[in-house]
Amino acid sequence: MKYLAVYLMLQLGGKDEPTPADVSAALTEVGIEVDDAKMGIFFASIEGKDLDELMAMGASKMGGGGGGGG
């Protein structure tokens, strides 16, 4: 999850396609250890995919969940 979060923050910051090196640098800058194997899996899973589409698909799946509370 941390790799996705940093990837999206870098995109919001103006980097159209952050690289593994960009993500790694951002994480290590704030003292978070990077697992290169897990980050590689993340980048392999998003390769060639439109993140906006993936986020929209994921958001639609979350709509059925309850809100809790009470």
C-alpha positions in Angstrom: 0.0 0.0 0.0 2.9 2.4 0.8 4.2 2.1 -2.8 0.9 3.0 -4.3 0.4 5.9 -1.9 3.8 7.3 -2.7 3.4 6.7 -6.4 0.1 8.7 -6.4 1.6 11.5 -4.3 4.4 11.8 -6.7 1.9 12.0 -9.6 0.0 14.7 -7.7 3.3 16.5 -7.3 3.7 16.7 -11.1 5.6 13.5 -12.0 3.6 11.8 -14.7 5.1 8.4 -14.4 7.2 8.0 -11.2 9.9 5.3 -11.4 10.9 2.8 -8.8 13.9 5.0 -8.1 11.5 8.0 -7.5 9.3 6.0 -5.1 12.4 4.6 -3.3 13.9 8.0 -2.9 10.7 9.4 -1.4 10.3 6.6 1.1 13.9 6.6 2.2 13.8 10.4 2.6 11.3 10.0 5.4 13.0 6.9 6.9 10.8 4.2 5.5 12.6 1.0 4.5 12.0 -0.2 0.9 11.5 -3.8 0.0 12.7 -3.9 -3.6 10.9 -7.2 -4.3 7.5 -5.9 -3.2 8.0 -2.6 -5.0 8.9 -4.6 -8.1 5.6 -6.6 -7.8 3.7 -3.3 -7.5 5.3 -1.8 -10.6 4.7 -5.0 -12.5 1.1 -5.0 -11.5 0.5 -1.5 -12.8 2.6 -1.7 -16.0 0.5 -0.7 -19.0 -2.5 0.2 -17.0 -4.4 3.5 -16.6 -4.4 4.2 -12.8 -7.4 6.5 -13.1 -9.4 3.6 -14.5 -8.1 1.2 -11.8 -9.1 3.7 -9.1 -12.5 4.1 -10.5 -13.0 0.3 -10.7 -11.9 0.0 -7.1 -14.1 2.8 -5.9 -17.2 1.2 -7.5 -16.4 -2.0 -5.5 -16.3 -0.1 -2.2 -19.8 1.3 -2.6 -21.5 -1.8 -1.3 -19.8 -1.7 2.1 -21.5 -0.5 5.2 -20.5 2.7 6.9 -20.4 1.3 10.4 -21.2 3.8 13.1 -23.7 3.5 15.6 
